[in-house]
Protein backbone atom coordinates (compact mmCIF):
# COMPACT_ATOMS: atom_id res chain seq x y z
CA UNK A 1 0.00 0.00 0.00
CA UNK A 2 2.00 2.95 -1.30
CA UNK A 3 -0.37 5.46 0.32
CA UNK A 4 1.04 4.58 3.75
CA UNK A 5 4.71 4.63 2.82
CA UNK A 6 5.36 8.35 3.24
CA UNK A 7 6.43 7.71 6.83
CA UNK A 8 9.11 5.29 5.69
CA UNK A 9 11.53 7.86 4.32
CA UNK A 10 13.56 7.34 7.49
CA UNK A 11 15.79 4.28 6.80
CA UNK A 12 15.31 3.04 10.37
CA UNK A 13 11.51 3.04 9.99
CA UNK A 14 11.77 1.33 6.61
CA UNK A 15 14.02 -1.38 8.04
CA UNK A 16 11.65 -1.93 10.96
CA UNK A 17 8.73 -2.33 8.53
CA UNK A 18 10.58 -5.02 6.60
CA UNK A 19 11.81 -6.79 9.73
CA UNK A 20 8.23 -6.88 11.02
CA UNK A 21 7.17 -8.82 7.90
CA UNK A 22 10.11 -11.22 7.94
CA UNK A 23 8.80 -13.59 10.65
CA UNK A 24 5.78 -14.39 8.46
CA UNK A 25 7.95 -14.91 5.37
CA UNK A 26 10.39 -17.10 7.34
CA UNK A 27 7.55 -19.15 8.82
CA UNK A 28 6.01 -19.75 5.39
CA UNK A 29 9.37 -20.59 3.82
CA UNK A 30 10.11 -23.08 6.61
CA UNK A 31 6.79 -24.90 6.77
CA UNK A 32 6.75 -28.52 5.72
CA UNK A 33 3.06 -28.26 4.86
CA UNK A 34 2.32 -27.55 1.20
CA UNK A 35 1.06 -24.04 0.58
CA UNK A 36 -1.39 -23.04 -2.16
CA UNK A 37 -1.99 -19.46 -3.25
CA UNK A 38 -5.32 -18.36 -4.71
CA UNK A 39 -4.71 -15.23 -6.76
CA UNK A 40 -7.60 -13.09 -7.93
CA UNK A 41 -7.13 -9.45 -8.84
CA UNK A 42 -3.63 -8.06 -8.24
CA UNK A 43 -0.71 -9.71 -6.47
CA UNK A 44 1.98 -7.06 -6.56
CA UNK A 45 4.89 -6.25 -4.31
CA UNK A 46 4.68 -8.22 -1.09
CA UNK A 47 1.47 -9.83 -2.37
CA UNK A 48 3.47 -11.31 -5.25
CA UNK A 49 6.10 -12.37 -2.72
CA UNK A 50 3.49 -14.11 -0.61
CA UNK A 51 2.17 -16.01 -3.64
CA UNK A 52 5.68 -16.99 -4.74
CA UNK A 53 6.45 -18.56 -1.37
CA UNK A 54 3.63 -21.02 -2.01
CA UNK A 55 4.21 -24.41 -3.60
CA UNK A 56 1.26 -24.05 -5.97
CA UNK A 57 -0.21 -20.86 -7.43
CA UNK A 58 -3.76 -20.94 -8.79
CA UNK A 59 -4.33 -17.74 -10.76
CA UNK A 60 -7.46 -16.22 -12.17
CA UNK A 61 -7.39 -15.54 -15.92
CA UNK A 62 -7.79 -11.84 -15.26
CA UNK A 63 -5.41 -11.74 -12.27
CA UNK A 64 -2.07 -9.99 -12.35
CA UNK A 65 1.27 -10.72 -10.67
CA UNK A 66 3.56 -7.72 -10.74
CA UNK A 67 7.03 -6.65 -9.76
CA UNK A 68 6.85 -2.86 -10.07
CA UNK A 69 9.32 -2.13 -7.27
CA UNK A 70 11.75 -0.19 -9.47
CA UNK A 71 8.94 2.00 -10.85
CA UNK A 72 8.60 3.52 -7.37
CA UNK A 73 12.28 3.46 -6.47
CA UNK A 74 12.25 0.32 -4.34
CA UNK A 75 14.12 -2.96 -4.34
CA UNK A 76 12.15 -6.24 -4.18
CA UNK A 77 11.07 -7.51 -0.79
CA UNK A 78 9.20 -10.40 0.88
CA UNK A 79 11.81 -12.91 -0.33
CA UNK A 80 11.15 -12.25 -4.04
CA UNK A 81 14.90 -12.20 -4.70
CA UNK A 82 14.91 -15.83 -3.53
CA UNK A 83 11.56 -17.18 -4.76
CA UNK A 84 11.28 -15.58 -8.21
CA UNK A 85 14.60 -16.95 -9.57
CA UNK A 86 13.71 -20.37 -8.20
CA UNK A 87 10.37 -20.28 -10.03
CA UNK A 88 11.42 -18.66 -13.31
CA UNK A 89 15.19 -19.11 -13.47
CA UNK A 90 17.65 -16.29 -12.88
CA UNK A 91 17.56 -14.79 -16.39
CA UNK A 92 13.75 -14.45 -16.52
CA UNK A 93 13.58 -13.23 -12.92
CA UNK A 94 16.20 -10.60 -13.73
CA UNK A 95 14.11 -9.36 -16.65
CA UNK A 96 10.90 -9.31 -14.60
CA UNK A 97 12.52 -7.33 -11.78
CA UNK A 98 14.79 -4.97 -13.71
CA UNK A 99 12.03 -4.01 -16.14
CA UNK A 100 9.33 -3.90 -13.44
CA UNK A 101 7.12 -6.34 -15.35
CA UNK A 102 3.61 -7.50 -14.59
CA UNK A 103 2.11 -10.71 -15.91
CA UNK A 104 -1.59 -11.38 -16.40
CA UNK A 105 -3.36 -14.74 -16.36
CA UNK A 106 -2.38 -16.84 -19.35
CA UNK A 107 1.02 -15.16 -19.76
CA UNK A 108 1.84 -15.81 -16.10
CA UNK A 109 0.99 -19.46 -16.60
CA UNK A 110 3.03 -19.74 -19.78
CA UNK A 111 6.22 -18.47 -18.14
CA UNK A 112 5.76 -20.49 -14.96
CA UNK A 113 4.50 -17.85 -12.53
CA UNK A 114 1.27 -19.81 -12.07
CA UNK A 115 0.63 -23.52 -11.95
CA UNK A 116 -3.06 -23.33 -12.86
CA UNK A 117 -4.80 -20.49 -14.68
CA UNK A 118 -8.59 -20.67 -14.51
CA UNK A 119 -11.57 -18.29 -14.76
CA UNK A 120 -11.74 -16.08 -11.66
CA UNK A 121 -14.93 -17.79 -10.47
CA UNK A 122 -13.09 -21.16 -10.43
CA UNK A 123 -9.93 -20.14 -8.53
CA UNK A 124 -11.16 -21.26 -5.09
CA UNK A 125 -12.51 -24.56 -6.41
CA UNK A 126 -9.28 -25.36 -8.26
CA UNK A 127 -7.20 -24.44 -5.21
CA UNK A 128 -9.37 -26.78 -3.11
CA UNK A 129 -8.89 -29.58 -5.65
CA UNK A 130 -5.14 -29.10 -5.44
CA UNK A 131 -5.30 -29.01 -1.62
CA UNK A 132 -7.27 -32.26 -1.53
CA UNK A 133 -4.77 -33.88 -3.87
CA UNK A 134 -1.89 -32.82 -1.62
CA UNK A 135 -3.77 -33.85 1.52
CA UNK A 136 -3.99 -37.38 0.12
CA UNK A 137 -0.18 -37.57 -0.07
CA UNK A 138 1.95 -38.89 2.82
CA UNK A 139 2.66 -35.85 5.00
CA UNK A 140 6.07 -37.02 6.22
CA UNK A 141 7.36 -37.56 2.68
CA UNK A 142 5.81 -34.28 1.49
CA UNK A 143 7.59 -32.33 4.22
CA UNK A 144 10.89 -34.04 3.51
CA UNK A 145 10.47 -33.40 -0.22
CA UNK A 146 9.97 -29.69 0.46
CA UNK A 147 13.15 -29.63 2.57
CA UNK A 148 15.03 -31.51 -0.17
CA UNK A 149 13.93 -29.01 -2.82
CA UNK A 150 15.44 -26.19 -0.75
CA UNK A 151 18.81 -27.73 -1.61
CA UNK A 152 17.99 -28.11 -5.32
CA UNK A 153 20.96 -26.03 -6.46
CA UNK A 154 23.47 -28.31 -4.73
CA UNK A 155 23.49 -31.94 -5.87
CA UNK A 156 25.80 -33.03 -3.07
CA UNK A 157 23.52 -31.48 -0.45
CA UNK A 158 20.52 -33.24 -2.02
CA UNK A 159 22.32 -36.59 -1.84
CA UNK A 160 23.23 -35.98 1.82
CA UNK A 161 19.64 -35.00 2.61
CA UNK A 162 18.11 -37.99 0.85
CA UNK A 163 20.50 -40.32 2.71
CA UNK A 164 18.98 -39.02 5.94
CA UNK A 165 15.37 -38.62 4.75
CA UNK A 166 14.71 -41.82 2.88
CA UNK A 167 15.50 -44.16 5.82
CA UNK A 168 13.00 -42.19 7.92
CA UNK A 169 10.42 -42.77 5.17
CA UNK A 170 11.28 -46.47 4.93
CA UNK A 171 10.45 -46.82 8.64
CA UNK A 172 7.14 -44.93 8.37
CA UNK A 173 3.57 -46.20 8.41
CA UNK A 174 3.07 -44.25 5.19
CA UNK A 175 5.64 -46.40 3.38
CA UNK A 176 4.04 -49.57 4.71
CA UNK A 177 0.64 -48.37 3.46
CA UNK A 178 2.04 -47.22 0.11
CA UNK A 179 3.78 -50.55 -0.44
CA UNK A 180 0.67 -52.53 0.54
CA UNK A 181 -1.50 -50.42 -1.77
CA UNK A 182 0.93 -50.95 -4.63
CA UNK A 183 0.94 -54.71 -4.11
CA UNK A 184 -2.85 -54.83 -3.73
CA UNK A 185 -3.34 -52.57 -6.79
CA UNK A 186 -5.41 -50.00 -4.89
CA UNK A 187 -5.01 -46.32 -4.04
CA UNK A 188 -3.07 -45.74 -0.81
CA UNK A 189 -4.87 -44.36 2.23
CA UNK A 190 -2.27 -42.31 4.06
CA UNK A 191 -2.93 -41.07 7.59
CA UNK A 192 -3.06 -37.26 7.35
CA UNK A 193 -1.89 -36.93 10.95
CA UNK A 194 1.35 -38.85 10.45
CA UNK A 195 4.36 -36.56 10.65
N, C-alpha and C positions, 0 to 999 in steps of 0.2 A: 504494500500500500504506500505509494509514493507520497500521498498527501500527508502522511505522518512522519516523513523523514527529514523535515526541516530541522528538527532538534538534534539530528545526528551529525551536524557539521563539526562537532567536537570529536576528535578521534577516539577519545576515551569512551564517550557515549556510544559511538558506533561499534567499538570493540565489545562493549558490554552487551549490546543488542545481539550481536552474533554469538557471543559466548552463551547467552541465555537460550538460544535455539539449538546449540550443539548437543546438549543432553538428549533431546528428542532424536536428532539425526544419528547420534551414536547408538542409542537404544534400537532404533530401526535397523541400522546397519548390522548390529550384533545379533539380532533375533534369529533363532533357528526355525521359527515358524515362517512358512511362505507368506509373502505379502502381495496383495493384489490391489492395484490402483484403478478406480473408476474415474475416468476423466470426461467431464462434460463441460462445455464452455471453455474457459481459458485456464491453462496451467502455465504460468509464467513465473520467472524468478524462483523464489523458494517453493512455489507450488509445483514448478517443473522439477525442482530438486527432490521434493517429496515423492512425486510419481516415479522418478528415476531410481530411487532407493528400492522400490518394489520389484518383486521377481516377475510379475506379470502386469502389463498395462493394457487395460481395456479402454479404448478411446472412442468417443462418439465421432461420427463422420464429419460433423461440423465443429468439433472441438479443435483446440489450438494448443500446441506446446511451444513456448517461446523462450528465447535466451537473449533478451534485449538489454542486458546489463550495460554493455558499452554505450548504448544509445543515451543512457542517463549518467555516464561517467562512473560506473561501478564495475567491479570485478565480480565474477560468479561466486555464489555462496551456496549453502545447504548441500555441500559435498558434490556439487555438479562437476567440479574439476576431477573428481574420482569416478563418479557414476557414468557420466556422458561418454568419456573415452572407452569405458568398459562395454557400453551398449553399442556405440557406433564405430568404434575404432578411433585412434588418435587423429588421423587426418580429417575425417568427417566431423569429429567433435571440434577440432581447431577451426574449421570453416564455420560451423554453427555459432561458435562463441565469438570469433573475431569479426564476423560479419553480422552479428546480432540477429540471427535468423529465427524465424518462427515457422512451424510446420503444422499444417492443417490435416486432419483426418487421414485420407488415403495416402497422401505424401508421407506423413509420419509413419504409417504402416510400412510403406515401401522401403524406407531407409532404415527401419528397425527401431524407431522410437516407440512404436506400439506393437503389441503382440496380436491384438484383435481390434479391428475397426468395424464398428457396427452403427446402425442408426441410433441417434441419441436416446430414443425411447427403449432401446434394447441393451443399453450399457449395463444397467444393474443386473438384469437377467443373465447376461453373458458372464459378468464377473461372478455371479453366484454359481453358474455352471462350472467355471474354472475352480472356484473354491471347493465345490463338492468333489471335483476330480482330485484335487490335491489332498483333501481330507481323507480320501480313500487310500492314499499312499501310506506306507509305514513311516510314522513320525520320526523315529530314531534315524532311519536312513535318509530321510529328507533333510533333517537338521545337519547331519554329517556331510551330505552333498553340498549344502549351502556353504559350510565351512571350507570344504575342499575347493569350491569354485573361487573363494577369496584368494587362493594361491595359484590361480589359473595362469599367471604369467611366469611361473617358476616350476618347471617340470620336476625338478628334484624335490621341491617342497611338497608337490602333489604326491609323489611317490612315498615320501616320509609320512604324510598325513594318511594316505590310504593304508599303509602298513599298520597304523594304529587304529584306524576306523573300521576296516573290514573285519578284523577279529571280533570287535564289539558287536558288529552286525551278525556274524556267524553264531554268536552265543545268544542272540535275541529270540524272543517269542515270534517276532515278525518274520524272521528268516524261517523258523520252523513252519509257520503258517504258509508262507510263500512257497516253500518247497513242497509241502503237502498239497497245496492247491495246484501246483504245476503237475505233480504226479497224478492227481485225481482229475485233471483237466477241467478245473472249475476256477472261477474268479477268487482271488484271495480275500479274506475278511480280516483285515488288520485291526487291532485294537487301537482306537484313536488316543487312548490315554497312555500308551506305552511311550516312554521317553528313552 
